Structure formats: structure tokens, C-alpha cells
Amino acid sequence: MQNWFVYRDPAMEEALHEIASLRTFARLSLAEAIPTRPPS
């Protein structure tokens, strides 16, 4: 998503907190912490 929307790391983090459709697409929820790195 960072490449599609040309977000830098801080902007991507902010977008994941503010934009529900991005969270849904990334399969994240605000009920748990948003990871700072991709899982290994």
C-alpha cells in the first residue's frame, strides 16, 4: 500500500489508524497493536 499511495512509513502508520478501508484490506484491527514490521 505504501507504493500504491506513495506513503512514507509514518504516513502509512497514520493512514492505517485513520482509514478503516486500509485496515480492512491489510486485515488489521484496532483491537490489537498494528505491527511495525512485516511478520517473518
C-alpha positions, -999 to 999 in steps of 0.1 A, spaced: 0 0 0 29 23 6 39 21 -31 4 25 -44 -3 56 -23 33 69 -21 32 69 17 63 72 38 65 49 69 50 75 93 22 84 68 14 47 63 11 41 100 -11 71 104 -33 60 75 -38 26 90 -50 42 122 -74 66 104 -87 49 73 -109 18 80 -108 5 44 -69 3 45 -71 -16 78 -97 -40 63 -75 -45 32 -45 -52 54 -66 -75 77 -58 -54 107 -80 -42 135 -76 -16 162 -84 -42 189 -47 -53 187 -15 -34 181 -6 -27 145 27 -44 137 57 -22 129 74 -48 107 61 -74 84 60 -109 100 89 -132 94 
